[in-house]
């Protein structure tokens, strides 16, 4: 895999960790039925942008839990 470096990376704050945990639970409940809808994606995006900043970790979580599963067919996109 390609190594991606984040030179400006700082340790996550307690608020960042809370935001990340909230995002994970939003994603988990959105994909629990094996499908992700446009509304699910809106809820996920709202959770990502709620604190006014987007963390690298949030985008990684989104990719791992949603995008990769969509690509592999484990998750279906529901229009």
OpenMM code with the backbone's topology and positions (N, CA, C; nanometers):
from openmm import Vec3, app, unit

residues = "UNK UNK UNK UNK UNK UNK UNK UNK UNK UNK UNK UNK UNK UNK UNK UNK UNK UNK UNK UNK UNK UNK UNK UNK UNK UNK UNK UNK UNK UNK UNK UNK UNK UNK UNK UNK UNK UNK UNK UNK UNK UNK UNK UNK UNK UNK UNK UNK UNK UNK UNK UNK UNK UNK UNK UNK UNK UNK UNK UNK UNK UNK UNK UNK UNK UNK UNK UNK UNK UNK UNK UNK UNK UNK UNK UNK UNK UNK UNK".split()
positions = [
    Vec3(0.0818, -0.1204, 0.0000),
    Vec3(0.0000, 0.0000, 0.0000),
    Vec3(0.0856, 0.1260, 0.0000),
    Vec3(0.0310, 0.2305, -0.0546),
    Vec3(0.1020, 0.3565, -0.0610),
    Vec3(0.1044, 0.4225, 0.0765),
    Vec3(0.2186, 0.4709, 0.1161),
    Vec3(0.2321, 0.5386, 0.2440),
    Vec3(0.1882, 0.6837, 0.2270),
    Vec3(0.0935, 0.7241, 0.3086),
    Vec3(0.0469, 0.8625, 0.3030),
    Vec3(0.0914, 0.9297, 0.4319),
    Vec3(0.1662, 1.0367, 0.4166),
    Vec3(0.2148, 1.1081, 0.5335),
    Vec3(0.1320, 1.2333, 0.5552),
    Vec3(0.1133, 1.2668, 0.6802),
    Vec3(0.0385, 1.3865, 0.7165),
    Vec3(0.1292, 1.4736, 0.8038),
    Vec3(0.2108, 1.5593, 0.7396),
    Vec3(0.3106, 1.6354, 0.8150),
    Vec3(0.2500, 1.7311, 0.9184),
    Vec3(0.1269, 1.7748, 0.8978),
    Vec3(0.0644, 1.8679, 0.9920),
    Vec3(-0.0196, 1.7953, 1.0959),
    Vec3(-0.0084, 1.6622, 1.0993),
    Vec3(-0.0912, 1.5817, 1.1885),
    Vec3(-0.0610, 1.6128, 1.3340),
    Vec3(-0.1668, 1.6333, 1.4102),
    Vec3(-0.1524, 1.6537, 1.5539),
    Vec3(-0.2310, 1.5437, 1.6239),
    Vec3(-0.2011, 1.5244, 1.7498),
    Vec3(-0.2744, 1.4248, 1.8272),
    Vec3(-0.4210, 1.4666, 1.8351),
    Vec3(-0.5077, 1.3683, 1.8356),
    Vec3(-0.6503, 1.3977, 1.8433),
    Vec3(-0.6859, 1.4479, 1.9827),
    Vec3(-0.7715, 1.5487, 1.9863),
    Vec3(-0.8198, 1.6005, 2.1142),
    Vec3(-0.9351, 1.5118, 2.1613),
    Vec3(-0.9776, 1.5329, 2.2842),
    Vec3(-1.0918, 1.4582, 2.3379),
    Vec3(-1.2157, 1.4847, 2.2519),
    Vec3(-1.2320, 1.6101, 2.2069),
    Vec3(-1.3456, 1.6448, 2.1213),
    Vec3(-1.3366, 1.5731, 1.9867),
    Vec3(-1.2147, 1.5636, 1.9320),
    Vec3(-1.1947, 1.4920, 1.8056),
    Vec3(-1.2314, 1.3445, 1.8210),
    Vec3(-1.1875, 1.2846, 1.9305),
    Vec3(-1.2170, 1.1433, 1.9549),
    Vec3(-1.3674, 1.1218, 1.9710),
    Vec3(-1.4322, 1.2145, 2.0389),
    Vec3(-1.5774, 1.2058, 2.0566),
    Vec3(-1.6472, 1.2163, 1.9210),
    Vec3(-1.6009, 1.3085, 1.8381),
    Vec3(-1.6556, 1.3271, 1.7043),
    Vec3(-1.6359, 1.2008, 1.6198),
    Vec3(-1.5192, 1.1400, 1.6321),
    Vec3(-1.4873, 1.0181, 1.5583),
    Vec3(-1.5757, 0.9012, 1.6040),
    Vec3(-1.5951, 0.8894, 1.7346),
    Vec3(-1.6823, 0.7841, 1.7875),
    Vec3(-1.8265, 0.8035, 1.7441),
    Vec3(-1.8715, 0.9293, 1.7423),
    Vec3(-2.0084, 0.9582, 1.6990),
    Vec3(-2.0241, 0.9212, 1.5512),
    Vec3(-1.9248, 0.9578, 1.4713),
    Vec3(-1.9289, 0.9249, 1.3289),
    Vec3(-1.9350, 0.7739, 1.3092),
    Vec3(-1.8540, 0.6998, 1.3846),
    Vec3(-1.8546, 0.5546, 1.3708),
    Vec3(-1.9923, 0.4980, 1.4020),
    Vec3(-2.0578, 0.5485, 1.5056),
    Vec3(-2.1897, 0.4950, 1.5396),
    Vec3(-2.2940, 0.5347, 1.4351),
    Vec3(-2.2817, 0.6543, 1.3771),
    Vec3(-2.3724, 0.6960, 1.2692),
    Vec3(-2.3542, 0.6036, 1.1486),
    Vec3(-2.2280, 0.5770, 1.1132),
    Vec3(-2.2001, 0.4893, 0.9990),
    Vec3(-2.2495, 0.3471, 1.0287),
    Vec3(-2.2186, 0.2962, 1.1475),
    Vec3(-2.2607, 0.1604, 1.1831),
    Vec3(-2.4113, 0.1426, 1.1726),
    Vec3(-2.4878, 0.2399, 1.2223),
    Vec3(-2.6333, 0.2261, 1.2146),
    Vec3(-2.6829, 0.2441, 1.0710),
    Vec3(-2.6138, 0.3280, 0.9929),
    Vec3(-2.6552, 0.3508, 0.8538),
    Vec3(-2.6348, 0.2264, 0.7673),
    Vec3(-2.5305, 0.1493, 0.7955),
    Vec3(-2.5002, 0.0336, 0.7098),
    Vec3(-2.5452, -0.0988, 0.7706),
    Vec3(-2.6118, -0.0936, 0.8856),
    Vec3(-2.6527, -0.2159, 0.9561),
    Vec3(-2.7400, -0.3070, 0.8699),
    Vec3(-2.8186, -0.2478, 0.7811),
    Vec3(-2.9083, -0.3287, 0.6965),
    Vec3(-2.8418, -0.3754, 0.5671),
    Vec3(-2.7119, -0.3460, 0.5527),
    Vec3(-2.6403, -0.3902, 0.4332),
    Vec3(-2.6572, -0.2976, 0.3136),
    Vec3(-2.7239, -0.1849, 0.3368),
    Vec3(-2.7462, -0.0879, 0.2293),
    Vec3(-2.7115, 0.0507, 0.2813),
    Vec3(-2.6762, 0.1374, 0.1884),
    Vec3(-2.6542, 0.2770, 0.2252),
    Vec3(-2.7341, 0.3622, 0.1267),
    Vec3(-2.8167, 0.4506, 0.1810),
    Vec3(-2.9030, 0.5341, 0.0977),
    Vec3(-2.8473, 0.6758, 0.0896),
    Vec3(-2.9097, 0.7551, 0.0050),
    Vec3(-2.8705, 0.8955, -0.0065),
    Vec3(-2.8902, 0.9639, 0.1293),
    Vec3(-2.9983, 0.9309, 0.1970),
    Vec3(-3.0249, 0.9887, 0.3294),
    Vec3(-2.9183, 0.9455, 0.4297),
    Vec3(-2.8778, 0.8176, 0.4243),
    Vec3(-2.7695, 0.7700, 0.5122),
    Vec3(-2.6431, 0.8517, 0.4890),
    Vec3(-2.6094, 0.8741, 0.3613),
    Vec3(-2.4879, 0.9500, 0.3293),
    Vec3(-2.4987, 1.0938, 0.3781),
    Vec3(-2.6190, 1.1518, 0.3721),
    Vec3(-2.6383, 1.2883, 0.4236),
    Vec3(-2.6150, 1.2913, 0.5746),
    Vec3(-2.6655, 1.1897, 0.6462),
    Vec3(-2.6434, 1.1824, 0.7914),
    Vec3(-2.4946, 1.1669, 0.8238),
    Vec3(-2.4267, 1.0821, 0.7468),
    Vec3(-2.2831, 1.0604, 0.7665),
    Vec3(-2.2059, 1.1896, 0.7392),
    Vec3(-2.2376, 1.2566, 0.6273),
    Vec3(-2.1689, 1.3818, 0.5955),
    Vec3(-2.1963, 1.4886, 0.7010),
    Vec3(-2.3180, 1.4928, 0.7514),
    Vec3(-2.3516, 1.5889, 0.8570),
    Vec3(-2.2664, 1.5627, 0.9813),
    Vec3(-2.2489, 1.4343, 1.0156),
    Vec3(-2.1661, 1.3987, 1.1318),
    Vec3(-2.0206, 1.4388, 1.1095),
    Vec3(-1.9721, 1.4238, 0.9855),
    Vec3(-1.8337, 1.4610, 0.9548),
    Vec3(-1.8128, 1.6116, 0.9678),
    Vec3(-1.9061, 1.6898, 0.9139),
    Vec3(-1.8889, 1.8354, 0.9105),
    Vec3(-1.9457, 1.9081, 1.0316),
    Vec3(-2.0081, 1.8362, 1.1247),
    Vec3(-2.0773, 1.8979, 1.2387),
    Vec3(-1.9881, 1.9905, 1.3217),
    Vec3(-1.8622, 1.9534, 1.3391),
    Vec3(-1.7740, 2.0345, 1.4240),
    Vec3(-1.6959, 2.1395, 1.3444),
    Vec3(-1.7279, 2.1515, 1.2155),
    Vec3(-1.6641, 2.2547, 1.1345),
    Vec3(-1.5278, 2.2172, 1.0800),
    Vec3(-1.4843, 2.0946, 1.1056),
    Vec3(-1.3564, 2.0504, 1.0496),
    Vec3(-1.3665, 1.9043, 1.0113),
    Vec3(-1.2877, 1.8671, 0.9130),
    Vec3(-1.2868, 1.7289, 0.8660),
    Vec3(-1.1519, 1.6685, 0.9007),
    Vec3(-1.1550, 1.5634, 0.9799),
    Vec3(-1.0324, 1.4970, 1.0214),
    Vec3(-0.9932, 1.3908, 0.9197),
    Vec3(-0.8647, 1.3711, 0.9031),
    Vec3(-0.8140, 1.2635, 0.8180),
    Vec3(-0.8734, 1.1309, 0.8663),
    Vec3(-0.8811, 1.1145, 0.9982),
    Vec3(-0.9341, 0.9911, 1.0568),
    Vec3(-1.0810, 0.9697, 1.0205),
    Vec3(-1.1570, 1.0803, 1.0089),
    Vec3(-1.2980, 1.0686, 0.9697),
    Vec3(-1.3096, 1.0186, 0.8260),
    Vec3(-1.2262, 1.0718, 0.7385),
    Vec3(-1.2300, 1.0293, 0.5987),
    Vec3(-1.1835, 0.8835, 0.5848),
    Vec3(-1.0856, 0.8445, 0.6666),
    Vec3(-1.0377, 0.7064, 0.6657),
    Vec3(-1.1487, 0.6121, 0.7108),
    Vec3(-1.2191, 0.6511, 0.8170),
    Vec3(-1.3301, 0.5712, 0.8676),
    Vec3(-1.4389, 0.5567, 0.7615),
    Vec3(-1.4727, 0.6662, 0.6963),
    Vec3(-1.5738, 0.6637, 0.5903),
    Vec3(-1.5307, 0.5687, 0.4794),
    Vec3(-1.4053, 0.5779, 0.4395),
    Vec3(-1.3553, 0.4922, 0.3319),
    Vec3(-1.3606, 0.3454, 0.3737),
    Vec3(-1.3125, 0.3161, 0.4939),
    Vec3(-1.3071, 0.1767, 0.5386),
    Vec3(-1.4456, 0.1162, 0.5583),
    Vec3(-1.5360, 0.1925, 0.6187),
    Vec3(-1.6658, 0.1365, 0.6546),
    Vec3(-1.7696, 0.1443, 0.5436),
    Vec3(-1.7549, 0.2384, 0.4520),
    Vec3(-1.8566, 0.2541, 0.3478),
    Vec3(-1.7992, 0.2287, 0.2089),
    Vec3(-1.7044, 0.3094, 0.1672),
    Vec3(-1.6539, 0.3008, 0.0294),
    Vec3(-1.5971, 0.1630, -0.0047),
    Vec3(-1.5094, 0.1108, 0.0821),
    Vec3(-1.4469, -0.0191, 0.0541),
    Vec3(-1.5509, -0.1311, 0.0484),
    Vec3(-1.6521, -0.1232, 0.1358),
    Vec3(-1.7570, -0.2254, 0.1363),
    Vec3(-1.8476, -0.2133, 0.0142),
    Vec3(-1.8713, -0.0904, -0.0316),
    Vec3(-1.9470, -0.0718, -0.1556),
    Vec3(-1.8697, -0.1315, -0.2723),
    Vec3(-1.7411, -0.1014, -0.2769),
    Vec3(-1.6557, -0.1513, -0.3861),
    Vec3(-1.6490, -0.3042, -0.3879),
    Vec3(-1.6475, -0.3657, -0.2705),
    Vec3(-1.6343, -0.5108, -0.2636),
    Vec3(-1.7691, -0.5831, -0.2720),
    Vec3(-1.8777, -0.5056, -0.2772),
    Vec3(-2.0095, -0.5665, -0.2894),
    Vec3(-2.0714, -0.6113, -0.1592),
    Vec3(-2.0037, -0.5843, -0.0464),
    Vec3(-2.0594, -0.6204, 0.0841),
    Vec3(-2.1710, -0.5261, 0.1256),
    Vec3(-2.1762, -0.4112, 0.0611),
    Vec3(-2.2738, -0.3083, 0.0932),
    Vec3(-2.3334, -0.2611, -0.0391),
    Vec3(-2.4627, -0.2400, -0.0423),
    Vec3(-2.5303, -0.1950, -0.1646),
    Vec3(-2.5729, -0.0495, -0.1492),
    Vec3(-2.5603, 0.0266, -0.2573),
    Vec3(-2.6071, 0.1648, -0.2555),
    Vec3(-2.7524, 0.1659, -0.2961),
    Vec3(-2.8356, 0.2257, -0.2135),
    Vec3(-2.9786, 0.2311, -0.2389),
    Vec3(-3.0158, 0.3737, -0.2785),
    Vec3(-3.0628, 0.3912, -0.4023),
    Vec3(-3.0931, 0.5255, -0.4512),
    Vec3(-3.2227, 0.5788, -0.3974),
] * unit.nanometer
topology = app.Topology()
chain = topology.addChain("A")
for resn in residues:
    res = topology.addResidue(resn, chain)
    for name in ("N", "CA", "C"):
        topology.addAtom(name, app.Element.getBySymbol(name[0]), res)
